[in-house]
Amino acid sequence: MSLAPRRDHVLLTPGPTPIHPRAQQALLRPMLGHMDPEVFALNREIQADLRQMYGAGEGTFTALLAGTGSLGMEAGFANLVEPGDEVLVCANGSFGHRMAEMAGRYGARVRLVTAPHGEAIRPEAVAAQLGGVQMVALVHGETSTGVLNPLPEIAELVRGSGALLTVDAVTTAGMEPFEMERWGVDYAYTGAQKCLSAPPGLAPVAVSDRALARFEARRTAVPLWYADFGGLRDYWERQTYHHTVPVNLHYALHAALRAALDEGLPQRQHRAAQVGRAILQTLAPLGFSPYVERAAERLPTVLALRLPPGFDDAGIRQALRVREISVTGGLGPTAGLIWRLGLMGETARPEPYRALMLALEELLGERGLAARFDEAVYGAARTVPA
């Protein structure tokens, strides 16, 4: 097996995404110690930038966990749930059900609000279950099905209940509107390799003052030492040792996050929507259709497309892989039924999807896909570089 780098691989998956050039460059920095003053200065900049990305209030505790987004998920339950707590989990896909499993492992009495795959959680179903719960947990954008859940409406309901609100922002933060302070979100997390196009291995988190107060009022020790909020605050705020952080990943995340903020979150949201519309317009005549029927419930950063009848899902994806193009199929019950096309970070650009259209022209014998895609993106009057 060759270990030569693949310079031209086209990565169209719902994560990881291609690394931003500024993050790639940051990985080449010489190593510094995790207790170095320069690293602490870098961390302070990261914290401030995360507050801006999440729409968090001044002074909100932000940090990077040394793990992927699943560690961000687990840390919320480990720190904010005690045995016997009532936790309401909204589950309409694989990651909502993962939340329920994690909450249960930390001793929660889990209540579920569900919706069929391809449909959003209904706020009225949440309202009916709110009584007596200490936490509500919601996936903002369900990666497994391409559904955008109505976070602002659910957050408004939760605010009046006294419960904490934990939000999985893995496919939204950094690419879609996220207003932590205004909506009343208490704990949010994402993964570096998603909308920010940084290398995998970090989970940016934000913790409200209300959540920290709940943490400090715990009656039992946090069972997950590695991501204990107290230990994290020792390192990130008091600059004392807790564990060795992946310094070079911090530099890469910092570069990618700055690139996102420099570009502007509204601009990033616009290009994801633009490319998504162009993909759908190009592939619809072949029989591809949106898996999520209601347009308002479609997740702009993960386009879930129902495959045409008789479409050779595994065969076509394998043929694309031979051509250095990676496309992701369905997960669990949607395997063989849908494709999930990533539109996060550096993937949400026309060039990689034009490469997909050229490959599909060859594999499906459908000429003109690339030209149709170009027209959908740029308009008939624009000249598109070859």
Disulfide bonds with the S-S distance in Angstrom:
none
